[in-house]
């Protein structure tokens, strides 16, 4: 693939994303182009070019979207307490920690002279 063809492919991808972003924005073309710093005539030209090639792109979109699956991220559980010791160490204590365990940890920290 020559650099000229690659450049065309990169431009096509950029403008496809720009057109999709514009559609989702609810803005008029002029306002969107001004907000994004895009040339309005270029936007219209690429929108026309991409819409005439839509059947090909739709098939490519279907192939690409099938390659991804949604993976839910585990919910982050914030620490109940965070102690920053004089030594610079950080101790994060979960909100459900047993009070006896906490007392033993704090005693050990004092004995080690970390605080």
LINDASUL-V234688 format. One record per backbone hydrogen bond with DSSP energy under -0.5 kcal/mol. NH is the residue of the N-H (numbers start at 1). CO is the residue of the C=O. If there is no record, write none. Layout:
nh: [NH | NH]
co: [CO | CO]
This chain:
nh: [6 | 7 | 8 | 9 | 10 | 11 | 12 | 13 | 14 | 15 | 16 | 17 | 18 | 19 | 20 | 21 | 22 | 23 | 24 | 25 | 26 | 27 | 32 | 33 | 34 | 35 | 36 | 37 | 38 | 43 | 44 | 45 | 46 | 47 | 48 | 49 | 50 | 51 | 52 | 53 | 54 | 56 | 57 | 58 | 59 | 60 | 61 | 62 | 63 | 64 | 65 | 66 | 67 | 67 | 68 | 72 | 78 | 80 | 81 | 83 | 85 | 85 | 86 | 87 | 88 | 91 | 92 | 93 | 93 | 94 | 97 | 102 | 103 | 104 | 105 | 106 | 107 | 108 | 109 | 110 | 111 | 112 | 113 | 114]
co: [2 | 3 | 4 | 5 | 6 | 7 | 8 | 9 | 10 | 11 | 12 | 13 | 14 | 15 | 16 | 17 | 18 | 19 | 20 | 21 | 22 | 22 | 28 | 29 | 30 | 31 | 32 | 33 | 33 | 39 | 40 | 41 | 42 | 43 | 44 | 45 | 46 | 47 | 48 | 49 | 51 | 53 | 53 | 54 | 55 | 56 | 57 | 58 | 59 | 60 | 61 | 62 | 63 | 64 | 65 | 70 | 76 | 93 | 93 | 91 | 83 | 89 | 114 | 114 | 85 | 83 | 90 | 81 | 91 | 92 | 94 | 98 | 99 | 100 | 101 | 102 | 103 | 104 | 105 | 106 | 107 | 108 | 110 | 109]
